[in-house]
Amino acid sequence: MNLLVTGAAGFIGSTYVRMLLARHAREDPAAPRITVLDKLTYAGTLDNLELGHPRLEFVHGDIRDAALVDKLAAAADQIVHFAAESHVDRSLTGGADFVLTNVLGTQTLLEAARRHGVGPFVHVSTDEVYGSVATGSSTEEDVLRPSSPYSASKASSDLLALAHHRTHGLDVRVTRCSNNYGPHQFPEKVVPLFVTRLLDGHRVPLYGEGLNVRDWLHVDDHCRGVELVRTEGRSGEVYNLGGGTELRNRDLTALLLEACGAGWDRVAHVEDRKGHDLRYSVDWTKARTELGYRPRQDFAAGLAATVAWYREHRAWWEPLVRRVEEGERG
């Protein structure tokens, strides 16, 4: 079986690929062969992939490249689509790349999958498409109310994927996950940003009073959920994948400060982000009852292990941080 995985030089996609490769012996002929398509933007690095693995092929390219995508889809049996521009703050200052990659790129992949009869096509999305939830938790049937250009582009791509199922019968399955954390995450999201800055002796920026609530999911658990959806999910369905640990950003900051041996004097309260959703929470009953999905990673242990990984892998993240800083200076 040939599996095309997009965006797998990034955080979540590379974790998924490493998980699949680790499940089988290197030379196992029955194991899936994986082709990774990645543009290698600032958040992607080949250091996340085992490039010498006999069942892994890497292709450097853009999911908007229709000719390249068509060629890869023709050789694929299934597709797992992680590739996306995903940082909310960047989308607030310039949303064009988010629309081009997340919407046009997804459409390009869907059209190729339809032409070549590829399926399942697992489209990996986010809980942010539901918008802020004051009480309770969002179910898969809830109306989408995205707040940022990022989440709006992801909601658009979700609808495109589901439309290809309803109109063309394409075997599409959509996942919507809560906030991921874990090793190999680019240091712009809150956990690796705070950890790397604290390890370097810098202050960390906390939006407003830090009252925004997020549900936290270890990346390994997320990837196990994606694999359950790929192998056992139903065509045309959406599956929420939650972590079950809701924390205010202020409380998460306290845990990270403690883990890094720092105090509150290292926190800078900054002006709140525009349109900052107060709370995300997804109901993952459907994935639990249909697929047996449930997070395995204890949050406290997972967070401690994540902090330890960044402390021990400066050689991984320091060049990435420098590359972005140099790019921003022009």
Buried (B, 14 or more C-beta within 10 A) or exposed (E): EBBBBBBBBBBBBBBBBBBBBEEEEEEEEEBBBBBBBBBBBBBBBBBBBBEEBEBBBBEEBBBBBBEBBBBBBEEBBBBBBBBBBBBBEBBBEEBEBBBBBBBBBBBBBBBBBBEBEBBBBBBBBBBBBBBBBEEEBBBBEBEBBBBBBBBBBBBBBBBBBBBBBEEEEBBBBBBBBBBBBBBBBBBBBBBBBBBBBBBEEEBBBBBBEBBBBBBBBBBBBBBBBBBBBBEEBBEBBBBBBBBBBBBBBBEBBBBBBEBBEBEEEBBEEEEBBEBBBEBBBBBBBBBBEBBEBEBEBEBEEBBBBBBEBBBEEEEBBEEBBEEBEEEEEE
